[in-house]
Every structure is written in structure tokens, then in C-alpha cells.
Amino acid sequence: MLGAMGAGGDGSEPYFFLSYAHTPKNHPKDKDPNIWVKRLHSDLCDHVRQLTSLPAGAPAGFLDQEMQPGEGWQERLSEALAYCRVFVPLYSPRYFLSEQCGREWFVFSKRAAHHQARNNSSPVTGIVPALWVPVPAKQLPHPAERLQFNHATFGEDYADEGFYGLIKLRYLRDQYERAVYLLAKRIVSVAEQTQISEGDPRQDYGSMPSAFGPPGHPREMEVSVLACSRSSLPPDRGSDCYGPRPRDWNPYHPKSSRPIADHAVDLVRNLDYRVSVGDFETEAERLLAPGPPRAPSLLLLDRWALDAPHRRDLVRRLCAEDRPWISVMIPWNREDPESREREGELGAATEASLAPRPDSSGGHRSSSGGLPTLEAFSQELPGAVKSADKHYAAHARTYPPPGPSAAIPRVLPSGIGYGAAVPASTAHDTEQPKGNADKGEGS
């Protein structure tokens, strides 16, 4: 078994992180309704210690109920999520409505995406879901739906009742013990197989978005790439960061082993969107067509691509009209010697092409200096997605229900109704005698 210390290296990092939705008290004098979650966490920790070589004093699991008074909770959560080996979300209907739980999920998922980008590994999640209360599949947000986890492998009673049912019903006590043990074994197995690289414990946890979107139909997001391919490079540009297609562009090579579009797709999916990827140059006529947008979009812009006049024209067309639902992100590797050498020239060409787009109302765009690292790109992406989605909602075509339109309710001085508005002065004059009479009676 792998031992004992987490990625942080000082022995204080939890082996797993138990993420759950707090159940509020119905009355201040009631017992803590989350006490049973604490019981589950304690039992899991006991099994994990038996199944690993964790030394004395090393925490097996993290639960926010065990945080000390006065401890900075955001800092502590950020550290635990940066160093834990496995993330265990405790599913319940309340869980997927919790912004706090969605933020925890996103922070850990971003860490897994960075691990894959830097290590050229197969897709990994490091997430082992558990059932507190069963949740219908149709209520799962996209990030949870994609996990495809068969809960029945821990027992039919567990799949039907979840840990809450097993722990509360005495006749299911044996099934509870079995399910907890199997979950602990799964946690240890995933920890040994994946060994996800540590995250950033100093990130601004409070600014992280939730991985869970609003209930209902999944949201859509397009990711398009305007970049060179190996067959269309400028004469003084090497081919290390490029492939046969523009979407193969990997600006953060060699530290990143994946195309930036693939990394962006992982991050956007972790924000509960369904994502499509395309070549901006090929799909420009559709994306730049007049009229309402079909979907919010991210444009990943390679400054080197602007060496070609026809690509500069495409960017000018993008910015010539109001299209704020297309957020522009500009990856730019500060450690690339060729990029540093032509920084001024390509930066000026980028600014000239993007100049018509206002800084705020025109939609999101990266700063003129670009995004110098993969971490900077990942940090900016949620804001770019949020901006594109917000502007899309404001500009998208609307589809009112069929049939004749009904009268629009009006706010009247006497309440809400459908009649003509009564001038405020008239209403005031009408009610004045009553007010005077009331005053007279009370004098």
C-alpha cells in the first residue's frame, strides 16, 4: 500500500476529502442533523488506516466539522483540496444545490485536469462518489453524470437507501458495515492508481465557481481555436507547439502535453456545460453571421496566427460588431524564446485587431500581455465562460409560447391588477380623508 504522506509532504494532508451538504437544524435546540455524516467519516477513516501505512497522527480524511474555532476555513479548505489524494462527494438532493459543494468539486476537478495536461496521462478524476441519499440520474449535473459509477457494486440495499438509510435502519447494520468497507477499499485503490499532482493551496478559494449549473437542460458552450497548423506557420516559428490541425495547438509546451483546446474543454465541462470544439477559421461564417447567437463561445487566439492577413481580418470582423457572447482568451507562453523575441510585434498586431472591442461592454478578452502560464489560463477561464454565458442570455433569440398574448399586469397604487394605471396623485387624494379620519379618532 502507498503510505502515508500526502502531496504536501509534511504528513498533515488528508488521504481523502469528504464533501457533503450540511442539513440545517429545524430548531436551534435540535441535535446536530449532520452527526451521522461525522459517524460515516469516522468509520471510513478507521478502515483507511487499516488498509494503508498511514503513520500515527496523519489524518485519513478531511471533514469540515473537525476544523478548529478561529481557523481560516477558506484557507483550510483550499489546503485540503490541494493535497488530498481522493475526493469523495456524498450525493444527496441537497448536495447538487449547494454552491459550497459545487466549489469544492470544481477546485479538485481543476487539479485533475492540470495533472492530465502536465503528465500526458489518460483521463483521471480522483473522484469516488458515495450515496448519502439516492439521487435520480436525471437530477445529476453533467460533471456527476459523466462519472458513470455503479453504486450497486456496494450492495443493492446501499444503492436503494444510501448511507443515511443504512445507518438509521437497524436491520441494515450489516449492509452499512459492508458498504463503508467497500468504499474505503475503493478510496485506497483510486489513490494508489492515480496519484494526482498537488494543487495550489494558496489559490483564492472564495473566488472559485461552482461545478453545478442551474437545474434543467444542460447549458451549451462552444470552444473555437484560431491558431496556426504545422503547414501554415510563419517562417521564423518552430513547429513544437503545433500539429496537423489548428486545434492541436499547445502553447504551453513542453510543460503541458495536451492541446490547449482539450484542456479548456475539460475545465468548461467541470462547470456543467456540454462543449463542442471547432476551428474558428473554418466556421467563421457561422460564428460571425448577423443576428442572435446560437451559443456562448470561447475563442482561443494564437498571436502567431495573426501573422497572416486573412486571420487578422477575421479578428477584425469579430470585433467590428457587438458580439460579447464570444469571449477571447490569449494563451501566451512567457518561457517560449521565439515568442519572447517577437513579443512587441505580435502584441501590437493583436491589439490592433482587437481594438474595436470595448474593454467591458464588448465582452471578455485577455489582457494585452496574454496568459503566460497554464495556471493563469485556468484561473481566467471561469470568468471568460461566465461573461460569454451572461451576454448570450442577453442577446439570444427568445421563443415565446404560442397563442395570443395576455394582458401584462401593472403595478397600481392600490395593488397589482390589469386595469389602467391610476395616477398616484388621484390615489393619494382618495385615501387622504381616511388618513385624516384615523388621525382624528386617535387624537
C-alpha positions in Angstrom: 0.0 0.0 0.0 1.1 3.6 -0.6 1.8 5.3 2.6 1.3 7.8 4.4 2.0 11.3 3.4 0.0 13.4 1.0 1.4 15.5 -1.8 2.3 18.4 0.6 4.9 16.3 2.2 4.6 17.2 5.9 2.2 14.4 6.9 -0.7 16.7 7.7 -2.5 16.2 4.4 -5.7 14.2 4.4 -5.9 10.9 2.4 -9.4 11.7 1.2 -11.7 14.7 1.3 -15.4 14.1 2.3 -17.6 16.7 0.6 -21.2 16.9 1.8 -24.1 19.2 2.0 -25.0 20.5 5.5 -28.5 19.7 6.7 -29.8 22.7 8.6 -31.4 22.4 12.0 -35.2 22.7 12.1 -34.9 24.3 15.5 -31.9 25.8 17.4 -32.4 23.3 20.2 -32.4 20.3 17.9 -29.4 17.9 17.8 -26.9 18.4 15.0 -28.5 16.6 12.0 -25.0 16.2 10.5 -23.8 13.9 13.3 -24.4 10.8 11.1 -22.1 12.2 8.4 -19.5 12.5 11.1 -20.1 8.9 12.0 -19.6 7.8 8.4 -16.4 9.8 8.1 -15.0 8.3 11.3 -15.8 4.8 10.1 -14.1 5.5 6.7 -11.0 6.8 8.5 -10.7 3.7 10.6 -10.8 1.4 7.5 -8.4 3.6 5.5 -5.9 3.5 8.3 -6.1 -0.3 8.4 -5.7 -0.5 4.6 -2.7 1.8 4.3 0.5 2.5 6.2 -0.5 6.0 7.4 1.6 6.8 10.5 0.3 7.8 13.8 -1.2 11.3 13.8 -1.6 11.5 10.0 -5.2 12.3 9.1 -7.0 9.7 7.0 -9.8 12.0 5.9 -10.9 15.7 6.0 -14.3 16.8 7.2 -15.1 20.4 7.8 -16.8 19.6 11.1 -13.4 18.9 12.5 -12.0 22.4 11.8 -10.9 24.3 14.9 -12.5 27.5 16.1 -10.8 30.6 14.7 -9.2 28.6 11.9 -9.4 30.3 8.5 -12.0 28.0 6.8 -11.3 29.0 3.2 -7.5 28.6 3.7 -8.0 25.2 5.3 -10.4 24.0 2.6 -8.0 25.2 -0.1 -5.1 23.3 1.5 -7.1 20.1 2.0 -8.3 20.1 -1.6 -4.8 20.9 -2.9 -3.2 17.9 -1.2 -5.8 15.2 -0.7 -5.5 12.1 -2.8 -9.2 11.3 -3.4 -12.3 13.5 -3.4 -15.4 11.8 -2.1 -18.7 13.7 -2.8 -21.6 12.5 -0.7 -24.6 12.6 -3.0 -28.0 13.9 -1.9 -30.6 16.1 -3.5 -29.3 18.9 -1.3 -25.7 18.3 -2.4 -26.2 19.4 -6.0 -28.0 22.6 -4.9 -25.1 23.6 -2.7 -22.7 26.3 -4.1 -20.1 25.3 -1.5 -20.2 21.6 -2.6 -20.0 22.7 -6.3 -17.0 24.9 -5.5 -15.2 22.0 -3.8 -15.9 19.8 -6.7 -14.6 22.3 -9.2 -11.4 23.0 -7.3 -10.5 19.3 -7.2 -11.5 18.7 -10.8 -9.3 21.6 -12.0 -6.4 19.9 -10.2 -7.1 16.6 -12.0 -7.2 18.5 -15.4 -3.8 20.1 -14.7 -2.4 16.7 -13.8 -3.5 15.2 -17.1 -2.2 18.2 -19.1 1.3 18.1 -17.4 1.7 14.3 -17.4 0.2 13.3 -20.8 -1.9 10.8 -18.8 -5.2 9.1 -19.7 -8.2 11.0 -18.2 -8.3 10.8 -14.4 -10.7 12.2 -11.9 -9.6 11.0 -8.5 -13.3 11.2 -7.5 -15.1 8.4 -5.7 -18.8 9.3 -5.3 -20.9 7.9 -2.4 -24.6 8.0 -1.8 -25.9 9.6 1.3 -29.4 9.7 -0.2 -30.0 8.2 -3.7 -30.4 10.9 -6.4 -32.3 10.2 -9.7 -30.0 10.2 -12.7 -31.9 12.9 -14.3 -31.1 15.2 -11.4 -27.4 14.8 -11.7 -25.4 17.7 -13.2 -23.2 17.0 -16.1 -19.9 16.6 -14.1 -21.5 13.9 -11.9 -23.4 12.3 -14.8 -20.1 11.7 -16.7 -18.6 9.6 -13.8 -20.7 6.6 -14.7 -20.3 5.0 -11.3 -22.3 1.8 -10.5 -23.4 2.2 -6.9 -24.9 -1.3 -6.8 -21.4 -2.8 -6.5 -21.5 -1.8 -2.9 -24.8 -3.7 -2.4 -28.4 -3.5 -3.5 -29.5 -2.1 -0.2 -26.9 0.6 -0.4 -28.0 1.6 -3.9 -31.6 1.8 -2.8 -31.2 3.5 0.6 -27.8 5.2 0.6 -25.6 5.5 3.7 -28.3 7.5 5.6 -30.8 4.7 5.2 -28.3 2.0 6.2 -27.0 3.9 9.2 -30.6 4.7 10.5 -32.3 1.3 10.0 -31.0 -1.3 12.5 -31.8 -4.3 10.3 -29.5 -2.9 7.7 -26.5 -2.5 10.0 -24.5 -5.3 8.4 -25.1 -3.8 5.0 -23.8 -0.5 6.3 -20.6 -2.0 7.6 -20.1 -3.8 4.3 -20.7 -0.6 2.2 -18.4 1.5 4.3 -15.6 -1.1 4.0 -16.0 -1.4 0.2 -16.0 2.4 -0.1 -12.8 2.6 1.9 -11.2 0.0 -0.4 -12.3 2.0 -3.4 -10.7 5.2 -2.0 -7.4 3.5 -1.4 -7.4 1.8 -4.8 -8.1 5.1 -6.6 -5.4 6.9 -4.5 -2.8 4.3 -5.5 -3.7 4.2 -9.2 -3.9 7.9 -9.9 -1.6 9.9 -7.5 -2.8 13.2 -8.8 -0.3 16.1 -8.6 -0.8 18.5 -5.8 -2.8 21.8 -6.4 -2.2 25.3 -5.3 -3.0 25.7 -1.6 -2.8 29.5 -1.8 -5.4 29.9 -4.5 -8.3 32.2 -3.8 -10.8 29.6 -2.8 -13.7 32.1 -2.3 -13.5 33.2 -5.9 -13.8 29.7 -7.4 -17.0 28.9 -9.3 -19.4 26.0 -8.7 -19.2 22.9 -10.8 -23.0 22.7 -10.7 -25.2 24.7 -13.1 -28.8 25.5 -12.6 -31.2 22.6 -12.7 -32.8 21.7 -16.1 -31.4 21.4 -19.6 -27.6 21.3 -19.7 -26.0 24.5 -20.9 -24.0 24.7 -24.1 -20.6 26.3 -24.8 -18.5 26.4 -28.0 -14.7 26.4 -27.9 -13.1 27.6 -31.1 -9.4 27.9 -31.9 -7.8 30.5 -34.2 -4.2 29.2 -34.5 -1.6 28.0 -36.9 -1.1 24.5 -38.0 2.3 23.0 -38.9 1.6 23.6 -42.6 0.7 27.3 -42.1 3.5 28.6 -39.7 5.4 31.8 -40.2 8.9 31.2 -41.5 10.5 32.1 -38.1 8.2 29.9 -36.0 9.1 26.4 -34.9 6.6 23.5 -35.0 7.0 22.2 -31.5 3.7 23.7 -30.3 1.6 22.7 -33.3 0.1 19.8 -35.1 -1.8 18.9 -38.3 -4.8 21.0 -37.3 -5.2 24.4 -35.6 -7.0 22.7 -32.6 -3.8 20.8 -31.9 -2.1 24.0 -30.8 -0.3 23.5 -27.4 1.1 26.9 -26.4 2.5 25.8 -23.1 4.7 23.1 -24.5 6.8 21.4 -23.1 5.3 21.8 -19.6 1.9 20.9 -21.0 1.5 17.8 -23.1 -2.1 18.5 -24.3 -3.6 20.9 -26.8 -5.0 23.9 -25.1 -8.4 23.3 -26.6 -8.6 19.9 -24.9 -7.6 21.4 -21.5 -10.2 24.1 -22.0 -12.9 21.6 -22.7 -12.2 19.7 -19.5 -12.4 22.9 -17.5 -15.6 24.0 -19.1 -17.2 20.6 -18.7 -16.4 20.9 -15.0 -18.5 24.0 -14.9 -21.6 21.9 -16.0 -21.6 22.7 -19.7 -21.8 20.5 -22.8 -18.9 21.5 -25.0 -18.2 21.4 -28.8 -14.8 22.3 -30.3 -14.1 23.8 -33.7 -11.7 25.7 -35.9 -12.6 29.4 -35.9 -11.2 29.9 -39.4 -13.3 27.1 -40.9 -16.5 28.1 -39.0 -16.1 31.9 -39.2 -19.1 32.5 -41.5 -21.4 30.8 -39.0 -19.9 32.3 -35.9 -19.8 35.8 -37.4 -23.2 35.6 -39.1 -25.5 38.5 -38.2 -28.4 38.0 -35.8 -28.8 36.4 -32.4 -26.1 33.9 -31.3 -26.7 30.1 -31.3 -24.5 29.5 -28.2 -21.9 31.3 -26.0 -18.4 30.8 -27.2 -14.7 30.9 -26.2 -12.1 31.9 -28.8 -8.6 30.7 -28.1 -6.4 33.1 -30.0 -2.8 32.3 -31.1 -0.9 35.6 -31.7 1.3 33.9 -34.2 -1.8 33.2 -36.3 -2.2 37.0 -36.8 1.0 37.0 -38.9 -1.4 36.0 -41.8 -3.5 38.9 -43.1 -6.6 36.8 -43.6 -6.6 35.8 -40.0 -6.2 39.4 -38.8 -9.2 40.2 -40.9 -11.3 37.5 -39.2 -10.5 39.0 -35.8 -11.3 42.5 -37.0 -14.7 41.2 -38.3 -15.3 39.6 -34.9 -14.7 43.0 -33.1 -16.3 45.2 -35.7 -19.8 44.4 -34.4 -21.2 43.8 -31.0 -20.6 40.1 -30.2 -19.9 40.0 -26.5 -21.0 36.4 -26.2 -17.7 35.3 -27.7 -15.0 35.6 -25.0 -11.5 36.0 -26.3 -8.6 34.2 -24.4 -5.0 34.7 -25.5 -2.6 32.0 -24.2 1.0 33.2 -24.5 3.9 31.2 -23.1 6.4 33.6 -21.5 9.1 30.8 -21.4 8.9 30.3 -25.2 12.1 32.1 -26.6 10.6 32.6 -30.1 7.5 34.2 -28.6 9.6 36.5 -26.4 11.7 37.6 -29.4 8.6 38.8 -31.3 6.6 39.9 -28.2 6.3 43.5 -29.2 5.4 43.0 -32.9 2.8 40.3 -32.3 1.4 42.1 -29.3 0.9 45.2 -31.4 -0.8 43.2 -34.1 -3.1 41.6 -31.5 -4.1 45.0 -30.1 -4.7 46.4 -33.5 -7.0 43.5 -34.4 -8.9 43.6 -31.1 -9.0 47.4 -30.8 -12.7 47.8 -31.8 -13.9 45.7 -28.9 -14.5 47.7 -25.8 -12.9 46.5 -22.6 -16.1 45.9 -20.7 -19.3 46.0 -22.6 -17.8 44.3 -25.6 -17.3 41.0 -23.8 -14.4 39.3 -22.1 -10.9 39.4 -23.5 -7.5 38.6 -22.0 -5.2 41.5 -21.1 -2.7 42.7 -23.7 0.1 40.7 -22.1 -1.7 37.4 -22.7 -1.9 34.5 -20.3 1.7 33.5 -19.6 1.2 30.1 -17.9 -1.2 27.2 -17.9 -2.2 28.1 -14.4 -3.0 31.7 -15.5 -5.2 30.3 -18.3 -7.1 28.0 -16.0 -7.6 30.9 -13.5 -9.1 33.2 -16.1 -11.3 30.6 -17.9 -14.2 30.6 -15.4 -14.6 34.3 -15.7 -14.5 34.1 -19.5 -17.2 31.4 -19.5 -19.4 33.4 -17.1 -19.1 36.5 -19.3 -19.9 34.6 -22.5 -22.9 33.0 -20.9 -24.2 36.2 -19.4 -24.0 38.1 -22.7 -25.5 35.1 -24.6 -28.6 35.2 -22.3 -29.0 38.9 -23.0 -28.7 38.6 -26.8 -30.1 35.1 -27.6 -33.3 34.6 -29.6 -36.4 34.2 -27.4 -39.2 31.8 -28.1 -42.5 33.0 -26.5 -45.2 30.3 -26.1 -47.8 30.0 -28.9 -51.1 31.7 -28.7 -52.4 35.2 -28.2 -50.5 37.3 -25.7 -52.2 38.1 -22.3 -52.5 41.4 -20.7 -49.4 42.5 -18.8 -50.0 43.0 -15.1 -49.4 46.6 -13.9 -48.3 47.8 -10.5 -51.0 50.1 -9.3 -51.1 52.3 -6.2 -53.8 50.0 -4.8 -52.1 46.7 -5.7 -51.4 44.6 -8.7 -54.0 44.5 -11.5 -54.7 44.5 -15.2 -56.6 47.9 -15.5 -55.3 51.2 -16.4 -52.9 52.8 -14.0 -54.4 55.3 -11.6 -52.3 58.5 -11.2 -50.5 58.5 -7.9 -51.9 61.9 -7.0 -55.5 60.7 -7.5 -54.9 57.7 -5.3 -53.3 59.9 -2.7 -56.3 62.3 -2.7 -58.8 59.5 -2.5 -57.1 57.9 0.5 -56.3 61.2 2.3 -59.7 61.6 4.1 -59.4 58.2 5.6 -56.0 59.1 6.9 -57.3 62.3 8.4 -60.2 60.5 10.0 -57.9 57.9 11.5 -55.8 60.7 12.9 -58.8 62.5 14.3 -60.1 59.4 16.1 -56.8 58.8 17.7 -56.3 62.4 19.0 
